[in-house]
Amino acid sequence: MTQSITKIIYIFLITVLISSCSENHAPFRAEVTFITGTLKINNIDASIGNTVIKDDILKTGVKSEATIQVTDTAVISLKADTELRFENILLNNDDTRTISMELNRGTTLHNVLKKGTEYSVKAPTSVASVRGTIFEVSENDSKTFISVESGTVSVKKLSGKIKKNNSFTEGQRNGSEEIILTAGQSLELYSEKQRPDKKTAVRNLPAVKRTSSIINNNKKDIKKVYTTEKMEEETTEIEAKTSRNVDRITLYSGEIITGTILERGETYSINTVDGIKKISRKDIRNNEILK
C-alpha cells in the first residue's frame, strides 16, 4: 500500500514538473559567425562559433565588425565600437521566436528572416519593433537613428523630444503612439540634452543597401574628409539662393554633396553652389537636413 502511494505521488510530481516546463519559454541561442578585429562577450574575447545567450553583452572594438546568426531567425551585424545586450532569445511553445536587444552605442544592422518573430531593439530614446524586415539602428551622442530597407518598423519614443512638426501626432510626440516607418524611410530621435534645432521628421530615403553587408561582411564604409568650414560656407551660399531646406547627401562612394533637393525619384535633382547635379537614387546612402 505504501509503495502504491509513493508511486502515485511520484507520478503526480513528474506531471506537475512537465506541465510547469511547458508553460515556460525555452532558451534560444545564437552563434558568432563572423569577426573582423575584436569582439568581446561579457568582456571576454570571443571567437567564431561562440554562442550568445540571454543577458550577454557584446562589444566590438575600433575598426571591428561581427555577425551573430540566430539559427534561421535573424542575422545581426555589429559595426565598429558597438555595445549590444541580448535581453531575450526565446523559442516559444508555438514555434514563434522572441528576440529583444538593448543598444547602448554604435550601429547594428538587422535582417529578420523568420516570419512571426517578435523582434525589438531598444535604444535610450526609443524602441524599434518589427516582424520580418531589414533595418538599421544607430546610437551615438544621445541621438538614435533608425532606417528601414524593407518591411515595416514601428518606433515608440521612450524619452527625449521631437520638435513639433505636422508629420507627427501629439501621441507620437509624447510616446503614447507608435511611428510607422516603411521601406526607404528613416527617423532621428534626440535626448533631452540634444534637442534638434531644425525639423525632425520621418524622411523618405533610398533603401539602405546593406543586405550583402549583413550576410557577407565584405564591404567597408567609405568616409571622405569634409571640413566643417567648407560645409558651413556651402550651406550659407545655398541658403542665399533658396528658402528651401539645405541637405547634406552622402553617396556610397564617400562623396558628400551639400545642396537643396529639388526633385526626388529614381534620379535626384540637387541645387548646389556649382549648379544642379543629377544623382541616381541607388547611389545615395543617406541625406541629412542641415538647415
Stockholm file with secondary structure:
# STOCKHOLM 1.0

chainA/1-291         MTQSITKIIYIFLITVLISSCSENHAPFRAEVTFITGTLKINNIDASIGNTVIKDDILKTGVKSEATIQVTDTAVISLKADTELRFENILLNNDDTRTISMELNRGTTLHNVLKKGTEYSVKAPTSVASVRGTIFEVSENDSKTFISVESGTVSVKKLSGKIKKNNSFTEGQRNGSEEIILTAGQSLELYSEKQRPDKKTAVRNLPAVKRTSSIINNNKKDIKKVYTTEKMEEETTEIEAKTSRNVDRITLYSGEIITGTILERGETYSINTVDGIKKISRKDIRNNEILK
#=GR chainA/1-291 SS CHHHHHHHHHHHHHHHHHHHHHHSCEECCEEEEEEESCEEETTEECCTTCEECTTCEEEECTTCEEEEEETTTEEEEECTTCEEEEEEEEECTTSCEEEEEEEEEEEEEEEECSTTCEEEEECSSEEEEESSCEEEEEEETTEEEEEEEESEEEEEECSSBCCCCTTSCHHHHHTSSCEEEETTEEEEEECGGGCCSSCCCCEECCCCCCHHHHHHCCCCCCCCCCCHHHHHHHHHHHHHHCSSCCEEEEETTSCEEEEEEEECSSEEEEEETTEEEEEEGGGEEEEEECC
#=GC SS_cons         CHHHHHHHHHHHHHHHHHHHHHHSCEECCEEEEEEESCEEETTEECCTTCEECTTCEEEECTTCEEEEEETTTEEEEECTTCEEEEEEEEECTTSCEEEEEEEEEEEEEEEECSTTCEEEEECSSEEEEESSCEEEEEEETTEEEEEEEESEEEEEECSSBCCCCTTSCHHHHHTSSCEEEETTEEEEEECGGGCCSSCCCCEECCCCCCHHHHHHCCCCCCCCCCCHHHHHHHHHHHHHHCSSCCEEEEETTSCEEEEEEEECSSEEEEEETTEEEEEEGGGEEEEEECC
//
